[in-house]
Amino acid sequence: MNLIKHTFKILAFLILTLMLSCDNEPYEGGFSGNQENNCLIASQNTQEAILNFVGANVDNYVQVCTAYKAALQAQIQTCGDPNGDLLALVNQVGDCSESTPDPCQLATTAADAAEIALEEAGADNYTPLCNAYKAALENVIDACGDEDGSIQDTIDGLDCSSNQTNAGIIGTWRITSLTSNGVEELEEELDNSGICYWHEVYTESTLVEIDFSGDNCDVEDAGAPIDYTIDMDIISFANGDDSVEILQLTETTLIYQDVYSEMGEDFTDIYTFEKQ
């Protein structure tokens, strides 16, 4: 198979994906002291490295492969990798010493990266990321074949026409971090409220907050259900609470921010939850 043919097809789709999925200019590495921001920056750096990697040619493969591998390792260190997906991508590229990459290997690596990006999709970028994953899988079929038809089955099972954020947020989420203007304040918030932690439980249309308290943190106090809607990445609440913006929603992590002003001062509170 022609290497340039496959890398060009993958690159075209992923460039479209990046353009549609990023609200801000690309990050250029700079980490701060805030863990949530650092993780977002690391993820953005990996996206940029993926674009370069899938566009690799014989002349620059070693250079862009090395940069892609370093970006993945930085994301693992900064964000963690609980399922080992990122480490699997690191292992796939090996030591980056091969100057003539195999088209099948390149297409497979790009498809794995596209799958991870789809798992982290938000409301505003699910469809383009889903289409990019489909295109990457089609490239795998072209480059590697699909003897048992499993890749085509995956393609046929993808629904890229619907917004999946509501489905992705359904479940129980435990608070793990709360920063206000970059300062961690979760423990202070919990102490002031006299609780151990809280859960946010989302159905398709309602949210219930459950506080856990007591010596063993086993006393539950559930609030009244609150109707909510999601438009793009904005969660709006029917009870009049501030709307919040989803920054990240994956199978394991929910991060949203609340931006508001109080007594003339601007605040950005970032809440991080872990799926239970």
C-alpha positions as CSV (number, residue, x, y, z in Angstrom):
1,M,0.0,0.0,0.0
2,N,1.1,3.6,-0.7
3,L,2.2,5.2,2.6
4,I,1.5,8.8,1.4
5,K,-2.0,7.8,0.3
6,H,-2.9,6.5,3.8
7,T,-1.3,9.2,5.8
8,F,-2.8,11.9,3.7
9,K,-6.3,10.5,4.2
10,I,-5.8,10.3,8.0
11,L,-4.2,13.7,8.2
12,A,-7.1,15.4,6.3
13,F,-9.7,14.0,8.7
14,L,-7.8,14.7,11.8
15,I,-7.0,18.3,10.7
16,L,-10.8,18.8,10.4
17,T,-11.3,17.2,13.8
18,L,-8.8,19.5,15.5
19,M,-10.3,22.6,13.9
20,L,-13.8,21.7,15.0
21,S,-12.9,20.4,18.4
22,C,-10.7,23.2,19.8
23,D,-12.2,26.5,21.1
24,N,-8.8,28.1,21.8
25,E,-5.5,28.5,20.0
26,P,-3.3,25.5,20.3
27,Y,-1.3,25.3,23.5
28,E,2.5,25.3,23.2
29,G,3.6,23.3,26.2
30,G,3.6,25.8,29.0
31,F,2.5,24.1,32.2
32,S,1.3,26.0,35.3
33,G,0.8,25.0,38.9
34,N,-2.8,23.9,38.4
35,Q,-3.3,20.2,37.8
36,E,-6.5,20.5,35.8
37,N,-5.1,23.1,33.5
38,N,-1.9,21.1,33.1
39,C,-3.8,18.0,32.1
40,L,-5.8,20.0,29.5
41,I,-2.5,21.4,28.1
42,A,-0.9,18.0,28.0
43,S,-3.9,16.6,26.1
44,Q,-3.8,19.5,23.6
45,N,-0.1,18.9,23.1
46,T,-0.8,15.3,22.3
47,Q,-3.4,16.3,19.7
48,E,-0.9,18.4,17.9
49,A,1.7,15.7,18.0
50,I,-0.9,13.2,16.6
51,L,-1.4,15.5,13.6
52,N,2.3,15.6,12.9
53,F,2.7,11.9,13.4
54,V,0.0,10.7,11.0
55,G,1.5,13.1,8.4
56,A,4.9,11.6,8.8
57,N,7.1,10.6,5.8
58,V,10.3,8.8,5.3
59,D,12.4,12.0,5.9
60,N,10.8,13.2,9.2
61,Y,9.4,10.0,10.7
62,V,12.0,9.6,13.5
63,Q,11.6,13.2,14.5
64,V,7.8,13.4,14.6
65,C,7.5,9.9,16.1
66,T,9.8,10.9,18.9
67,A,7.8,14.1,19.6
68,Y,4.5,12.1,19.5
69,K,5.9,9.5,22.0
70,A,7.1,12.3,24.3
71,A,3.7,14.0,24.2
72,L,2.0,10.8,25.2
73,Q,4.4,10.2,28.0
74,A,3.9,13.7,29.3
75,Q,0.1,13.2,29.2
76,I,0.4,10.0,31.2
77,Q,2.6,11.8,33.8
78,T,0.3,14.8,34.0
79,C,-3.2,13.2,33.6
80,G,-2.7,9.6,34.5
81,D,-3.6,6.6,32.4
82,P,-5.9,4.4,34.5
83,N,-6.9,2.1,31.6
84,G,-3.4,2.0,30.0
85,D,-4.7,3.3,26.7
86,L,-2.0,5.9,26.3
87,L,0.8,3.5,27.4
88,A,-0.4,1.1,24.7
89,L,0.1,3.9,22.1
90,V,3.6,4.5,23.4
91,N,4.4,0.8,23.1
92,Q,3.0,0.7,19.6
93,V,5.4,3.3,18.2
94,G,8.4,1.5,19.8
95,D,11.7,3.3,19.8
96,C,10.9,5.4,16.7
97,S,14.0,4.2,15.0
98,E,12.3,2.9,11.9
99,S,12.6,5.5,9.1
100,T,10.1,3.7,6.8
101,P,7.0,3.0,8.9
102,D,4.7,0.2,7.9
103,P,1.4,1.6,6.6
104,C,-0.6,-0.9,8.6
105,Q,1.1,0.0,11.8
106,L,0.7,3.7,11.1
107,A,-3.0,3.4,10.3
108,T,-3.6,1.3,13.4
109,T,-1.8,3.7,15.7
110,A,-3.8,6.6,14.2
111,A,-7.1,4.7,14.7
112,D,-6.2,4.0,18.4
113,A,-5.5,7.7,18.9
114,A,-8.8,8.6,17.2
115,E,-10.6,6.2,19.5
116,I,-9.2,7.8,22.6
117,A,-10.1,11.2,21.3
118,L,-13.6,10.1,20.7
119,E,-13.9,8.7,24.3
120,E,-13.0,12.2,25.5
121,A,-15.4,14.0,23.2
122,G,-17.6,16.8,24.4
123,A,-21.0,17.9,23.2
124,D,-19.6,20.3,20.6
125,N,-17.1,17.9,19.0
126,Y,-18.6,14.4,19.2
127,T,-19.8,14.2,15.6
128,P,-16.5,15.3,14.0
129,L,-14.4,13.1,16.3
130,C,-16.7,10.2,15.6
131,N,-16.4,10.8,11.8
132,A,-12.6,11.0,12.2
133,Y,-12.6,7.7,14.0
134,K,-14.7,6.1,11.3
135,A,-12.2,7.4,8.7
136,A,-9.3,6.1,10.6
137,L,-10.9,2.6,10.9
138,E,-11.5,2.7,7.1
139,N,-7.8,3.4,6.6
140,V,-7.0,0.4,8.8
141,I,-9.1,-1.8,6.5
142,D,-7.3,-0.4,3.4
143,A,-3.9,-0.8,4.9
144,C,-4.3,-4.0,6.9
145,G,-7.4,-5.8,5.7
146,D,-10.3,-6.9,7.9
147,E,-10.4,-10.7,7.6
148,D,-13.1,-11.3,10.2
149,G,-15.1,-8.2,9.5
150,S,-14.8,-6.9,13.1
151,I,-13.5,-3.5,12.0
152,Q,-16.4,-3.0,9.6
153,D,-18.7,-4.1,12.4
154,T,-17.3,-1.3,14.6
155,I,-17.8,1.2,11.9
156,D,-21.4,0.1,11.3
157,G,-22.1,0.4,15.1
158,L,-21.0,4.0,15.3
159,D,-23.7,6.7,15.4
160,C,-22.0,9.9,14.6
161,S,-25.2,11.9,14.0
162,S,-26.3,12.2,17.6
163,N,-25.0,14.3,20.5
164,Q,-23.6,11.8,23.0
165,T,-22.9,14.2,25.9
166,N,-26.2,13.6,27.7
167,A,-25.6,9.9,27.6
168,G,-22.0,10.3,28.7
169,I,-22.8,12.3,31.8
170,I,-25.5,9.8,33.0
171,G,-24.3,8.1,36.2
172,T,-22.8,8.8,39.6
173,W,-19.9,11.2,40.0
174,R,-17.8,11.7,43.1
175,I,-16.1,15.1,43.8
176,T,-12.3,14.9,43.8
177,S,-11.2,18.4,43.4
178,L,-12.5,22.0,43.6
179,T,-10.3,24.9,42.7
180,S,-11.2,28.6,42.8
181,N,-9.0,30.8,40.7
182,G,-6.4,28.1,40.6
183,V,-6.4,27.4,44.4
184,E,-7.5,24.0,45.7
185,E,-10.4,24.5,48.1
186,L,-12.2,21.2,48.3
187,E,-11.1,20.3,51.9
188,E,-12.2,23.7,53.1
189,E,-15.5,23.5,51.4
190,L,-16.1,20.0,52.8
191,D,-15.1,21.1,56.3
192,N,-17.4,24.2,56.1
193,S,-20.3,22.0,55.0
194,G,-19.6,19.3,57.6
195,I,-19.5,16.5,55.1
196,C,-16.9,13.9,53.8
197,Y,-17.7,14.3,50.1
198,W,-20.6,14.5,47.7
199,H,-21.9,12.7,44.7
200,E,-23.7,14.2,41.7
201,V,-26.1,11.7,40.2
202,Y,-27.3,12.4,36.6
203,T,-30.2,10.8,34.8
204,E,-31.2,11.8,31.3
205,S,-32.9,14.9,32.6
206,T,-32.4,15.3,36.4
207,L,-29.5,15.9,38.8
208,V,-29.5,14.8,42.5
209,E,-26.7,15.9,44.8
210,I,-26.0,13.4,47.7
211,D,-23.9,14.5,50.7
212,F,-22.0,11.9,52.7
213,S,-21.2,12.6,56.3
214,G,-20.8,10.8,59.7
215,D,-17.8,9.2,61.3
216,N,-17.7,6.5,58.6
217,C,-19.0,8.8,55.8
218,D,-22.0,6.5,55.5
219,V,-24.8,9.0,56.3
220,E,-26.5,10.0,53.0
221,D,-28.5,13.2,52.5
222,A,-30.0,13.5,49.1
223,G,-31.2,16.8,47.8
224,A,-34.3,17.4,45.6
225,P,-34.0,16.4,42.0
226,I,-33.1,19.3,39.7
227,D,-34.0,19.3,36.0
228,Y,-31.1,20.1,33.7
229,T,-30.4,20.5,30.0
230,I,-27.2,20.4,28.0
231,D,-26.6,22.7,25.0
232,M,-23.2,22.2,23.4
233,D,-21.0,22.0,26.5
234,I,-23.2,24.2,28.8
235,I,-25.2,22.6,31.6
236,S,-28.2,24.7,32.6
237,F,-30.3,24.1,35.7
238,A,-34.0,24.7,36.0
239,N,-33.8,25.9,39.6
240,G,-31.8,29.0,38.6
241,D,-28.4,27.8,39.7
242,D,-25.5,29.1,37.6
243,S,-24.9,27.3,34.3
244,V,-21.6,25.5,34.1
245,E,-19.3,24.6,31.2
246,I,-18.1,21.1,30.7
247,L,-14.3,21.2,30.2
248,Q,-13.8,17.4,30.0
249,L,-16.1,14.4,30.0
250,T,-14.7,10.9,29.6
251,E,-15.6,7.4,30.8
252,T,-14.0,8.2,34.1
253,T,-13.7,11.9,34.5
254,L,-16.1,14.9,34.6
255,I,-14.7,18.4,34.8
256,Y,-16.8,21.6,34.6
257,Q,-16.3,25.2,35.5
258,D,-18.5,27.9,37.0
259,V,-17.5,31.5,36.1
260,Y,-19.1,34.3,38.1
261,S,-18.5,37.6,39.9
262,E,-19.0,38.4,43.5
263,M,-18.5,41.8,45.2
264,G,-16.7,43.1,42.1
265,E,-14.3,40.1,41.9
266,D,-14.3,37.5,39.1
267,F,-14.0,33.8,40.0
268,T,-13.5,30.6,38.1
269,D,-14.4,27.5,40.1
270,I,-13.3,24.2,38.5
271,Y,-15.0,21.0,39.8
272,T,-13.5,17.6,39.0
273,F,-15.4,14.4,39.5
274,E,-14.6,10.7,39.2
275,K,-17.2,8.2,37.8
276,Q,-18.4,5.7,40.4
